[in-house]
Amino acid sequence: MSFAFNQFLSAIANLWRQIKAHPRPEFFAIRNVARNVTQSNLKADFLAGINVALLAFPMSMAFAMKAGLPVWCGLVGCGVAAFVVPIFTGSSNLSAGPTNASAALLLGTFASLGAISPDLRAEVLPTLVLMTGVFLLLASWLRLSGFADFVPRTVIFAYIAAAALRVIALQLPYTVGLPDELAGLNLFEVLWQILKSGKALLNPGCGLAVVTGITFYILKKPFGTGKAILGAVTVATFGAIIVQNVTLAQGSSREITRYVGDAAHSDKAIYLPDFSAAKLSALFSPALALAILIIIEGTANARASALKTGRPSDLHQEVFGLSMANLACAFSGGMPASGSISRSALNVSSGAKTAYASLFCGTVILAFAYFMSKWVALVPLASLAMLVILVEIELVNFSAIKLILKSGRQDRVVFIVTFLTALLAPLDVAIFFGTAVAIAFYLRQTSQPDVVEYDFSETGEIKKRAPGKSSTSISILHVEGSLHFGATQAFHEHLRRASADPNLKVLILKFREAHHLDANGVLLLRDLAETLKSGNRHLILCELKPDTLQIFINADLVSSVGSDNFIPWDESNPTAALAKAVKRARALTGESEAVLRVVIAPHPGLARPASASGEDWQI
């Protein structure tokens, strides 16, 4: 027991040393930019920052509406993220803030927690964002950011498509001026309620939504999505103000529609994180899913920007910047910070030179949020809701979905399973479940190792054994492929059939082409060696590459197989290991030396050595 415990402590110590050996993210990486800043770069960065801020300001309000939060949470989250991220990344490749996908995940999380009103959601938000920031910080320091690559894009596309339907269901009641209670229904229920509403749809809010949509599409093509959103919000807001003043002049005191109102003011939205065990436990899974999503979005957008600009991008440093931004947002009431594909692309196309562009952008957004909140409070909810729906439709990649559904059965199953799960269950569950299904398909594909059986005949020939034919006293199995835990059962069946042959005296396993061996495979080999030993038979493991040999030594497989029956791979002489294994096998069976002659070469592992003359070589 003490020996096993010491081994465990030794393994932990080795792991810690490996972690400490990894390079750490740099604090305040913007110092490297400050040393080389020029006046021309600052001018270009300032103009780019202003341009991105014009896009980010209305979009952050729309994303807050999408998540069911006060618009203040979107504004402050966007401003804080844009300001903090470049300080710790020193890079202009990433423009951070609330995103479509992260807002959708927030919406699902709030629904699963029963947080219905915007105030309840704003109360839950800081704890969720804080936990997400901690997960991102660990990922950057342990250099785990690359693991997000294991979440298939099929899962992400299905998640975004399902989230779009859920968001449209949430925003439609605001758009057509129906009661807030309908916001908790699914899309089909909302559509049914709209059909039953009849003349109730003829209201000022619905009219403002139509004006917003028309204005957006008129401005989108010549000016782009960001300016189209800003223009549509401005037109709808001034239109609402004019109509409201006309109504007041006619002696009516009622409001023609609902407005953002108090949700635009910070004193109605800021809460501090809750460190209670119950809250931390309830938010653990959503925070982890949100951190994974942020890593996926952040690294993908940083890579895309780096490809366009030619400037290098340290993905672990980018994730570190996002972690610090989320920690800052947790204590300022902001939405979680992720990498925005639209703002990052606009930052590059606007001519941003350094990380200062994002600093300028964040400063402008925060200034607008604090000093223009009374104007933001006048934005009609119907207008913002319509913009959220239009942006949702814009961001669903229909061509990619069509391609996925026309691809193989595996992709279709993963997409449909993720899509349905995202509609029926919390969105964080959909990401994990869809990824698990994709991994299960991969493990199934790689869980059938290719095992070829050869016999060493009395005349000294190695031949591939015919199906159903009994073996000679020496049998050789060439193992090729993955031997992870998912392949253990198939590998076990091959070994069982080979060891059950009554003529067998020595079983040789060739491991040169075997990969990803784990404890399950080692346990199987140990049991096989013990079974053969009980019948006075032997197991020889040959062509062992260094990593495989080290696993066997660490697992003490030597005590079961015997040190003389371990034959490592020799790159300088590819056939030496097999020749030594056959020589050892003949010694164990009591047979004299013989000539090993390759009659056929059914597998690359049996290639003839360069030193051979004719068809024979001596063992």
C-alpha positions as CSV (number, residue, x, y, z in Angstrom):
1,M,0.0,0.0,0.0
2,S,2.8,2.4,0.9
3,F,4.6,1.7,-2.3
4,A,1.5,2.5,-4.4
5,F,0.9,5.6,-2.4
6,N,4.6,6.7,-3.0
7,Q,4.1,6.1,-6.7
8,F,1.0,8.2,-6.7
9,L,2.8,11.1,-4.9
10,S,5.7,10.7,-7.4
11,A,3.3,10.9,-10.3
12,I,1.7,14.1,-8.8
13,A,5.1,15.6,-8.3
14,N,6.1,14.9,-11.9
15,L,2.9,16.4,-13.2
16,W,3.5,19.5,-11.1
17,R,7.0,19.8,-12.4
18,Q,5.7,19.6,-16.0
19,I,3.1,22.2,-15.3
20,K,5.7,24.6,-13.8
21,A,8.0,24.1,-16.8
22,H,5.4,25.5,-19.1
23,P,5.7,29.2,-20.0
24,R,3.2,31.5,-18.2
25,P,1.1,34.3,-19.8
26,E,2.6,37.7,-19.4
27,F,1.1,40.3,-17.1
28,F,0.4,43.7,-18.7
29,A,1.6,42.6,-22.1
30,I,0.6,46.0,-23.5
31,R,4.0,47.3,-22.1
32,N,5.6,45.7,-25.2
33,V,3.3,47.8,-27.4
34,A,4.0,51.0,-25.5
35,R,7.7,50.8,-26.1
36,N,7.2,51.0,-29.9
37,V,4.1,53.2,-30.3
38,T,4.2,55.9,-33.0
39,Q,2.0,58.9,-33.7
40,S,0.7,57.4,-37.0
41,N,-0.2,54.1,-35.3
42,L,-2.1,56.0,-32.5
43,K,-4.1,57.9,-35.1
44,A,-5.0,54.8,-37.0
45,D,-5.9,53.0,-33.7
46,F,-8.1,55.9,-32.6
47,L,-10.1,55.9,-35.8
48,A,-10.4,52.1,-35.8
49,G,-11.5,52.2,-32.1
50,I,-14.3,54.8,-32.9
51,N,-15.5,52.7,-35.8
52,V,-15.7,49.5,-33.7
53,A,-17.4,51.4,-30.9
54,L,-20.2,52.5,-33.3
55,L,-20.8,48.9,-34.1
56,A,-20.4,47.6,-30.5
57,F,-22.6,50.1,-28.7
58,P,-26.0,49.1,-30.3
59,M,-25.0,45.4,-30.6
60,S,-24.2,45.1,-26.9
61,M,-27.6,46.4,-26.1
62,A,-29.2,43.9,-28.5
63,F,-27.2,41.0,-26.9
64,A,-28.3,42.1,-23.4
65,M,-31.9,42.0,-24.7
66,K,-31.2,38.6,-26.2
67,A,-30.1,37.2,-22.8
68,G,-33.0,38.9,-21.0
69,L,-30.7,41.2,-19.1
70,P,-30.9,45.0,-18.6
71,V,-29.1,46.8,-21.5
72,W,-26.7,48.3,-19.0
73,C,-25.1,44.8,-18.5
74,G,-24.4,44.6,-22.2
75,L,-23.0,48.2,-22.4
76,V,-20.6,47.9,-19.4
77,G,-19.6,44.4,-20.4
78,C,-18.6,45.5,-23.8
79,G,-16.8,48.6,-22.6
80,V,-14.9,46.8,-19.8
81,A,-13.9,43.9,-22.0
82,A,-12.7,46.1,-24.9
83,F,-10.6,48.1,-22.4
84,V,-9.2,45.2,-20.3
85,V,-8.4,42.5,-22.9
86,P,-5.6,44.5,-24.8
87,I,-3.9,45.3,-21.5
88,F,-3.2,41.7,-20.9
89,T,-2.9,40.4,-24.5
90,G,-0.9,43.3,-26.0
91,S,-2.5,42.2,-29.3
92,S,-4.9,43.8,-31.8
93,N,-6.1,40.5,-33.1
94,L,-9.0,40.2,-30.8
95,S,-11.9,42.5,-30.1
96,A,-13.8,41.4,-27.0
97,G,-17.2,41.8,-25.5
98,P,-20.7,40.1,-25.4
99,T,-21.4,37.9,-28.4
100,N,-24.4,36.2,-29.9
101,A,-23.5,32.7,-28.8
102,S,-22.6,33.6,-25.2
103,A,-25.8,35.6,-24.9
104,A,-27.7,32.6,-26.0
105,L,-26.0,30.4,-23.5
106,L,-26.8,32.9,-20.7
107,L,-30.4,32.8,-21.7
108,G,-30.5,29.0,-21.4
109,T,-28.7,29.2,-18.0
110,F,-31.2,31.7,-16.6
111,A,-34.1,29.6,-17.8
112,S,-32.7,26.5,-16.1
113,L,-32.3,28.4,-12.8
114,G,-35.8,29.9,-12.9
115,A,-34.5,33.5,-13.2
116,I,-37.4,35.1,-15.1
117,S,-37.1,38.8,-14.6
118,P,-34.2,41.0,-15.8
119,D,-33.3,41.9,-12.2
120,L,-33.1,38.3,-11.1
121,R,-30.9,37.5,-14.1
122,A,-28.6,40.5,-13.3
123,E,-28.3,39.2,-9.8
124,V,-27.1,35.8,-11.0
125,L,-24.8,37.2,-13.6
126,P,-21.8,38.3,-11.5
127,T,-21.2,34.9,-9.9
128,L,-21.5,33.1,-13.3
129,V,-19.1,35.5,-15.0
130,L,-16.6,35.3,-12.0
131,M,-16.6,31.4,-12.2
132,T,-16.2,31.6,-16.0
133,G,-13.2,34.0,-15.5
134,V,-11.6,31.5,-13.1
135,F,-12.0,28.6,-15.5
136,L,-10.4,30.7,-18.3
137,L,-7.5,31.7,-16.0
138,L,-6.8,28.1,-15.2
139,A,-7.0,27.2,-18.9
140,S,-4.5,29.9,-19.9
141,W,-2.1,29.1,-17.0
142,L,-2.2,25.3,-17.6
143,R,-2.1,25.9,-21.4
144,L,-5.3,24.0,-22.0
145,S,-6.8,26.4,-24.5
146,G,-6.1,24.0,-27.3
147,F,-8.5,21.5,-25.9
148,A,-11.4,23.6,-27.3
149,D,-10.4,22.2,-30.7
150,F,-12.0,18.9,-29.6
151,V,-15.5,20.5,-29.7
152,P,-16.6,19.8,-33.3
153,R,-17.9,22.7,-35.4
154,T,-20.9,20.5,-36.1
155,V,-21.9,20.9,-32.5
156,I,-21.3,24.7,-32.5
157,F,-23.5,25.2,-35.7
158,A,-26.3,23.1,-34.2
159,Y,-26.0,25.0,-30.9
160,I,-26.2,28.4,-32.7
161,A,-29.2,27.3,-34.8
162,A,-31.2,26.0,-31.8
163,A,-30.2,29.0,-29.8
164,A,-31.5,31.3,-32.6
165,L,-35.0,29.7,-32.3
166,R,-35.0,30.1,-28.6
167,V,-34.0,33.7,-28.8
168,I,-36.6,34.5,-31.5
169,A,-39.2,32.9,-29.2
170,L,-38.1,35.2,-26.4
171,Q,-38.0,38.4,-28.4
172,L,-41.2,38.0,-30.6
173,P,-43.6,39.1,-27.8
174,Y,-41.7,42.4,-27.4
175,T,-41.6,42.9,-31.1
176,V,-45.3,42.6,-31.7
177,G,-46.3,44.3,-28.4
178,L,-47.7,41.2,-26.6
179,P,-47.6,40.7,-22.8
180,D,-44.2,39.8,-21.2
181,E,-45.7,36.5,-19.9
182,L,-45.4,35.0,-23.4
183,A,-41.6,35.3,-23.3
184,G,-41.4,32.0,-21.4
185,L,-43.1,30.0,-24.2
186,N,-41.4,28.1,-27.0
187,L,-41.4,29.4,-30.6
188,F,-44.4,27.4,-31.7
189,E,-46.4,28.5,-28.7
190,V,-45.5,32.1,-29.3
191,L,-46.5,31.9,-33.0
192,W,-49.8,30.4,-32.0
193,Q,-50.5,33.2,-29.5
194,I,-49.6,35.8,-32.2
195,L,-52.1,34.2,-34.6
196,K,-54.8,34.4,-32.0
197,S,-54.0,38.0,-31.2
198,G,-55.7,39.4,-34.3
199,K,-56.3,43.2,-34.1
200,A,-54.1,43.4,-31.0
201,L,-51.1,43.3,-33.3
202,L,-52.0,46.7,-34.6
203,N,-50.1,48.6,-32.0
204,P,-47.4,51.3,-32.0
205,G,-44.8,48.8,-30.7
206,C,-45.3,46.5,-33.7
207,G,-45.2,49.5,-36.0
208,L,-41.8,50.6,-34.6
209,A,-40.5,47.1,-35.0
210,V,-41.5,47.1,-38.7
211,V,-39.8,50.5,-39.2
212,T,-36.7,49.2,-37.5
213,G,-36.5,46.2,-39.8
214,I,-37.0,48.2,-42.9
215,T,-34.4,50.8,-41.9
216,F,-31.9,48.0,-41.0
217,Y,-32.2,46.4,-44.4
218,I,-32.0,49.7,-46.3
219,L,-28.8,50.7,-44.5
220,K,-27.2,47.3,-44.2
221,K,-25.9,46.9,-47.8
222,P,-24.2,50.3,-48.2
223,F,-23.0,50.8,-44.6
224,G,-22.6,47.3,-43.1
225,T,-24.3,45.6,-40.2
226,G,-22.9,47.8,-37.4
227,K,-23.9,51.1,-38.8
228,A,-27.3,49.7,-40.0
229,I,-28.1,48.7,-36.4
230,L,-27.1,52.1,-35.1
231,G,-29.1,53.8,-37.8
232,A,-32.2,51.6,-37.2
233,V,-32.1,52.3,-33.4
234,T,-31.8,56.0,-34.0
235,V,-34.6,56.2,-36.5
236,A,-37.0,54.1,-34.3
237,T,-36.1,56.1,-31.2
238,F,-36.7,59.5,-32.7
239,G,-39.9,58.2,-34.4
240,A,-41.1,57.0,-31.0
241,I,-40.3,60.4,-29.4
242,I,-42.2,62.3,-32.1
243,V,-45.2,60.0,-31.9
244,Q,-45.2,60.2,-28.1
245,N,-45.1,64.0,-28.1
246,V,-48.0,64.1,-30.6
247,T,-50.0,61.8,-28.3
248,L,-49.2,64.0,-25.3
249,A,-50.2,67.1,-27.3
250,Q,-53.6,65.5,-28.0
251,G,-54.2,65.2,-24.2
252,S,-53.3,61.5,-23.7
253,S,-50.8,60.6,-21.0
254,R,-50.3,57.0,-21.8
255,E,-47.0,55.7,-23.3
256,I,-47.4,54.4,-26.8
257,T,-44.8,51.6,-26.3
258,R,-42.4,50.2,-23.8
259,Y,-38.9,51.6,-23.5
260,V,-35.5,50.5,-22.1
261,G,-36.1,52.9,-19.2
262,D,-34.4,52.1,-15.9
263,A,-32.5,49.2,-17.4
264,A,-30.1,51.7,-19.0
265,H,-29.0,53.0,-15.6
266,S,-26.2,51.4,-13.6
267,D,-27.8,51.7,-10.1
268,K,-30.6,49.3,-11.3
269,A,-28.2,46.6,-12.6
270,I,-25.0,46.2,-10.5
271,Y,-24.8,43.2,-8.1
272,L,-21.8,41.5,-6.5
273,P,-20.9,37.8,-6.8
274,D,-22.5,35.4,-4.4
275,F,-20.0,32.9,-2.9
276,S,-22.6,30.6,-1.3
277,A,-22.0,26.9,-1.9
278,A,-25.5,26.4,-3.3
279,K,-25.0,29.2,-6.0
280,L,-21.5,28.0,-6.9
281,S,-22.7,24.4,-7.3
282,A,-25.7,25.4,-9.4
283,L,-23.5,27.5,-11.7
284,F,-20.5,25.2,-12.1
285,S,-21.7,23.4,-15.3
286,P,-23.0,26.5,-17.0
287,A,-19.8,28.4,-16.2
288,L,-17.6,25.6,-17.5
289,A,-19.7,25.5,-20.7
290,L,-19.5,29.3,-21.1
291,A,-15.7,29.2,-20.6
292,I,-15.3,26.5,-23.3
293,L,-17.5,28.5,-25.7
294,I,-15.4,31.7,-25.0
295,I,-12.2,29.8,-25.7
296,I,-13.6,28.5,-28.9
297,E,-14.8,31.9,-30.1
298,G,-11.7,33.8,-28.8
299,T,-9.1,31.5,-30.3
300,A,-10.9,31.2,-33.6
301,N,-11.3,34.9,-34.0
302,A,-7.7,35.6,-33.0
303,R,-6.5,33.0,-35.5
304,A,-8.6,34.6,-38.3
305,S,-7.3,38.1,-37.5
306,A,-3.7,36.9,-37.4
307,L,-4.2,35.3,-40.8
308,K,-5.4,38.6,-42.3
309,T,-2.8,40.8,-40.7
310,G,0.2,38.5,-40.5
311,R,0.7,39.5,-36.9
312,P,1.5,36.6,-34.5
313,S,-1.1,35.5,-32.0
314,D,-0.4,33.6,-28.7
315,L,-3.7,31.8,-28.1
316,H,-2.9,31.2,-24.4
317,Q,-2.2,34.9,-23.9
318,E,-5.5,35.8,-25.7
319,V,-7.4,33.4,-23.3
320,F,-5.6,35.0,-20.4
321,G,-6.7,38.4,-21.5
322,L,-10.3,37.1,-21.8
323,S,-10.1,35.7,-18.3
324,M,-9.0,39.0,-16.8
325,A,-11.8,40.8,-18.7
326,N,-14.4,38.4,-17.2
327,L,-13.0,38.9,-13.7
328,A,-13.4,42.6,-14.2
329,C,-16.9,42.3,-15.6
330,A,-17.9,40.1,-12.6
331,F,-17.4,43.1,-10.3
332,S,-18.8,45.8,-12.6
333,G,-22.1,44.1,-13.6
334,G,-21.1,43.4,-17.2
335,M,-22.0,40.5,-19.5
336,P,-19.2,37.8,-20.1
337,A,-16.4,38.8,-22.5
338,S,-15.8,36.7,-25.5
339,G,-14.2,37.2,-28.9
340,S,-16.5,38.9,-31.4
341,I,-16.1,37.8,-35.0
342,S,-17.8,40.9,-36.4
343,R,-16.0,43.4,-34.2
344,S,-12.6,41.7,-34.6
345,A,-13.0,41.7,-38.4
346,L,-14.1,45.4,-38.4
347,N,-11.1,46.2,-36.2
348,V,-8.8,44.7,-38.8
349,S,-10.5,46.2,-41.8
350,S,-10.6,49.7,-40.1
351,G,-6.8,49.7,-40.0
352,A,-6.0,49.0,-36.4
353,K,-2.3,48.7,-35.8
354,T,-1.8,47.9,-32.1
355,A,-3.8,47.0,-29.0
356,Y,-4.5,50.6,-28.4
357,A,-7.4,50.5,-30.9
358,S,-9.3,48.3,-28.5
359,L,-8.4,50.6,-25.5
360,F,-9.9,53.6,-27.4
361,C,-13.0,51.5,-28.3
362,G,-13.6,50.5,-24.7
363,T,-13.1,54.1,-23.5
364,V,-15.7,55.4,-26.0
365,I,-18.3,52.8,-25.1
366,L,-18.0,53.3,-21.4
367,A,-18.2,57.1,-21.9
368,F,-21.3,56.7,-23.9
369,A,-22.8,54.3,-21.4
370,Y,-22.3,56.6,-18.4
371,F,-23.0,60.0,-20.0
372,M,-25.7,59.1,-22.5
373,S,-27.8,56.7,-20.4
374,K,-30.8,59.0,-20.4
375,W,-30.9,58.8,-24.2
376,V,-30.4,55.0,-24.2
377,A,-33.4,54.8,-21.8
378,L,-35.6,56.2,-24.6
379,V,-34.9,53.3,-27.0
380,P,-38.1,51.3,-27.7
381,L,-37.9,47.7,-26.6
382,A,-39.7,46.6,-29.7
383,S,-36.9,48.1,-31.8
384,L,-34.2,46.3,-29.9
385,A,-36.2,43.0,-30.0
386,M,-36.5,43.3,-33.8
387,L,-32.8,43.9,-34.2
388,V,-32.0,40.9,-32.0
389,I,-34.2,38.7,-34.3
390,L,-32.6,40.1,-37.5
391,V,-29.1,39.6,-36.1
392,E,-30.0,36.1,-35.1
393,I,-31.1,35.2,-38.6
394,E,-28.0,36.9,-40.0
395,L,-25.7,34.8,-37.9
396,V,-27.2,31.3,-38.6
397,N,-24.9,29.8,-41.2
398,F,-27.5,28.1,-43.4
399,S,-24.9,27.0,-46.0
400,A,-22.8,25.2,-43.4
401,I,-25.9,23.5,-42.0
402,K,-26.9,22.3,-45.5
403,L,-23.4,21.0,-46.0
404,I,-23.4,19.1,-42.7
405,L,-26.8,17.5,-43.4
406,K,-25.5,16.3,-46.8
407,S,-22.3,14.9,-45.3
408,G,-21.9,11.5,-43.6
409,R,-24.3,9.8,-41.2
410,Q,-22.1,10.7,-38.2
411,D,-22.2,14.4,-38.9
412,R,-26.0,14.3,-39.3
413,V,-26.5,12.4,-36.1
414,V,-24.3,14.8,-34.1
415,F,-26.0,17.8,-35.5
416,I,-29.5,16.6,-35.0
417,V,-28.8,15.3,-31.4
418,T,-27.2,18.6,-30.4
419,F,-29.9,20.7,-32.1
420,L,-32.8,18.8,-30.3
421,T,-30.9,18.8,-27.0
422,A,-30.4,22.6,-27.2
423,L,-34.1,23.0,-27.9
424,L,-35.3,20.8,-25.0
425,A,-32.5,21.1,-22.4
426,P,-30.2,23.9,-21.1
427,L,-27.7,25.0,-23.8
428,D,-24.6,24.1,-21.7
429,V,-25.9,20.5,-21.6
430,A,-26.3,20.6,-25.4
431,I,-22.7,21.5,-25.9
432,F,-21.4,18.7,-23.6
433,F,-23.8,16.1,-24.9
434,G,-23.2,16.9,-28.6
435,T,-19.4,16.7,-28.0
436,A,-19.8,13.4,-26.1
437,V,-21.7,11.9,-29.0
438,A,-19.1,13.1,-31.5
439,I,-16.3,11.6,-29.3
440,A,-18.2,8.4,-29.0
441,F,-18.4,8.1,-32.8
442,Y,-14.6,8.7,-33.0
443,L,-13.9,6.1,-30.4
444,R,-16.0,3.6,-32.2
445,Q,-14.1,4.3,-35.5
446,T,-10.8,3.8,-33.8
447,S,-11.8,0.9,-31.5
448,Q,-11.1,-1.9,-34.1
449,P,-7.4,-2.5,-34.1
450,D,-6.1,-4.4,-37.1
451,V,-4.6,-7.7,-35.9
452,V,-2.9,-9.9,-38.5
453,E,-2.0,-13.5,-37.5
454,Y,1.2,-15.2,-38.8
455,D,2.6,-18.6,-38.2
456,F,6.2,-19.7,-38.0
457,S,6.2,-23.1,-39.8
458,E,8.5,-26.1,-39.2
459,T,10.4,-25.2,-42.4
460,G,11.2,-21.7,-41.2
461,E,8.7,-19.7,-43.1
462,I,6.5,-16.9,-41.9
463,K,3.1,-17.0,-43.5
464,K,-0.2,-15.3,-42.9
465,R,-2.5,-17.8,-41.3
466,A,-5.6,-18.8,-43.3
467,P,-8.9,-18.2,-41.6
468,G,-9.9,-21.2,-39.5
469,K,-6.6,-22.9,-39.7
470,S,-4.9,-24.1,-36.5
471,S,-1.6,-22.5,-35.6
472,T,1.8,-24.1,-35.2
473,S,3.7,-23.9,-31.9
474,I,4.8,-20.3,-32.6
475,S,2.2,-17.7,-33.6
476,I,2.8,-14.0,-34.4
477,L,0.2,-11.3,-34.1
478,H,0.9,-8.0,-35.8
479,V,-1.1,-5.3,-33.9
480,E,-1.9,-2.0,-35.7
481,G,-4.0,0.9,-34.7
482,S,-5.3,2.5,-31.4
483,L,-5.4,0.4,-28.3
484,H,-7.2,2.9,-26.0
485,F,-9.9,1.8,-23.6
486,G,-12.6,1.8,-26.4
487,A,-10.6,-0.8,-28.4
488,T,-9.9,-3.2,-25.5
489,Q,-12.8,-5.5,-26.2
490,A,-11.9,-6.0,-29.8
491,F,-8.2,-6.6,-28.9
492,H,-9.3,-9.0,-26.2
493,E,-11.2,-11.1,-28.7
494,H,-8.2,-11.4,-31.0
495,L,-6.0,-12.5,-28.1
496,R,-8.6,-14.9,-26.8
497,R,-8.8,-16.7,-30.1
498,A,-5.1,-16.9,-30.5
499,S,-4.4,-18.2,-27.0
500,A,-7.2,-20.8,-27.2
501,D,-5.4,-22.7,-29.8
502,P,-4.1,-26.0,-28.2
503,N,-1.1,-26.1,-30.5
504,L,0.2,-22.8,-29.4
505,K,3.3,-22.7,-27.2
506,V,4.6,-19.1,-27.8
507,L,2.6,-16.1,-28.8
508,I,4.5,-13.1,-30.2
509,L,2.9,-9.7,-30.3
510,K,4.3,-7.1,-32.6
511,F,3.6,-3.6,-31.3
512,R,5.4,-1.4,-33.8
513,E,2.2,0.1,-35.3
514,A,0.2,0.1,-32.1
515,H,-0.7,3.5,-30.6
516,H,-2.4,5.0,-27.5
517,L,-2.0,2.1,-25.2
518,D,-3.5,2.7,-21.8
519,A,-4.0,0.9,-18.5
520,N,-6.9,-1.2,-19.9
521,G,-4.6,-2.7,-22.6
522,V,-1.8,-3.3,-20.0
523,L,-4.2,-5.1,-17.7
524,L,-5.4,-7.3,-20.6
525,L,-1.8,-8.2,-21.5
526,R,-1.0,-9.0,-17.8
527,D,-4.0,-11.4,-17.7
528,L,-3.0,-13.0,-20.9
529,A,0.6,-13.5,-19.7
530,E,-0.7,-15.1,-16.5
531,T,-3.1,-17.4,-18.4
532,L,-0.4,-18.6,-20.8
533,K,2.1,-19.1,-18.0
534,S,-0.4,-21.3,-16.1
535,G,-0.4,-23.7,-19.2
536,N,3.4,-23.6,-19.5
537,R,3.2,-21.3,-22.5
538,H,4.8,-18.0,-23.1
539,L,4.1,-14.4,-24.3
540,I,6.7,-12.3,-26.1
541,L,6.3,-8.6,-26.7
542,C,8.5,-7.3,-29.5
543,E,9.0,-4.1,-31.6
544,L,8.3,-2.0,-28.6
545,K,8.8,1.7,-29.2
546,P,10.2,3.8,-26.3
547,D,6.8,5.2,-25.2
548,T,5.1,1.7,-25.2
549,L,8.1,0.1,-23.4
550,Q,8.0,2.8,-20.7
551,I,4.3,2.1,-20.1
552,F,5.0,-1.6,-19.7
553,I,8.0,-0.9,-17.3
554,N,6.0,1.6,-15.2
555,A,3.1,-0.9,-14.9
556,D,5.5,-3.7,-13.8
557,L,4.4,-5.9,-16.7
558,V,7.9,-7.4,-16.6
559,S,7.1,-9.5,-13.6
560,S,4.3,-11.2,-15.5
561,V,5.9,-11.5,-19.0
562,G,9.6,-11.8,-18.1
563,S,12.4,-9.4,-18.9
564,D,13.8,-11.7,-21.6
565,N,10.5,-11.5,-23.4
566,F,10.6,-7.8,-23.9
567,I,12.3,-6.9,-27.2
568,P,12.5,-3.2,-28.1
569,W,12.2,-1.7,-31.6
570,D,15.5,-0.9,-33.3
571,E,15.2,1.8,-35.9
572,S,18.6,1.1,-37.4
573,N,17.6,-2.5,-38.1
574,P,13.9,-2.8,-38.7
575,T,13.8,-6.6,-38.8
576,A,16.1,-7.3,-35.8
577,A,13.3,-7.2,-33.1
578,L,11.2,-9.8,-34.9
579,A,14.2,-12.0,-35.6
580,K,15.2,-11.8,-31.9
581,A,11.6,-12.6,-30.9
582,V,11.5,-15.7,-33.1
583,K,14.9,-16.8,-31.9
584,R,13.6,-16.5,-28.3
585,A,10.4,-18.3,-29.1
586,R,12.4,-21.3,-30.6
587,A,14.6,-21.4,-27.5
588,L,11.5,-21.5,-25.3
589,T,10.0,-24.4,-27.4
590,G,13.2,-26.3,-27.4
591,E,13.8,-26.2,-31.1
592,S,17.2,-25.6,-32.8
593,E,18.2,-22.6,-34.8
594,A,16.6,-22.2,-38.2
595,V,16.5,-20.0,-41.2
596,L,13.7,-17.5,-41.2
597,R,12.4,-17.1,-44.7
598,V,9.8,-14.6,-45.8
599,V,7.7,-16.2,-48.5
600,I,5.2,-13.3,-48.8
601,A,5.1,-9.8,-47.3
602,P,1.4,-9.3,-46.5
603,H,2.2,-6.4,-44.1
604,P,4.8,-3.6,-44.2
605,G,6.0,-4.8,-40.8
606,L,7.5,-7.9,-42.5
607,A,9.7,-6.1,-45.0
608,R,13.0,-7.7,-45.9
609,P,16.1,-6.2,-44.4
610,A,18.6,-4.5,-46.6
611,S,21.3,-7.0,-45.5
612,A,19.4,-10.0,-46.7
613,S,20.8,-12.0,-49.6
614,G,18.2,-13.6,-51.8
615,E,15.1,-14.6,-49.8
616,D,16.7,-15.8,-46.6
617,W,18.5,-14.4,-43.5
618,Q,19.9,-16.2,-40.5
619,I,18.6,-15.9,-37.0
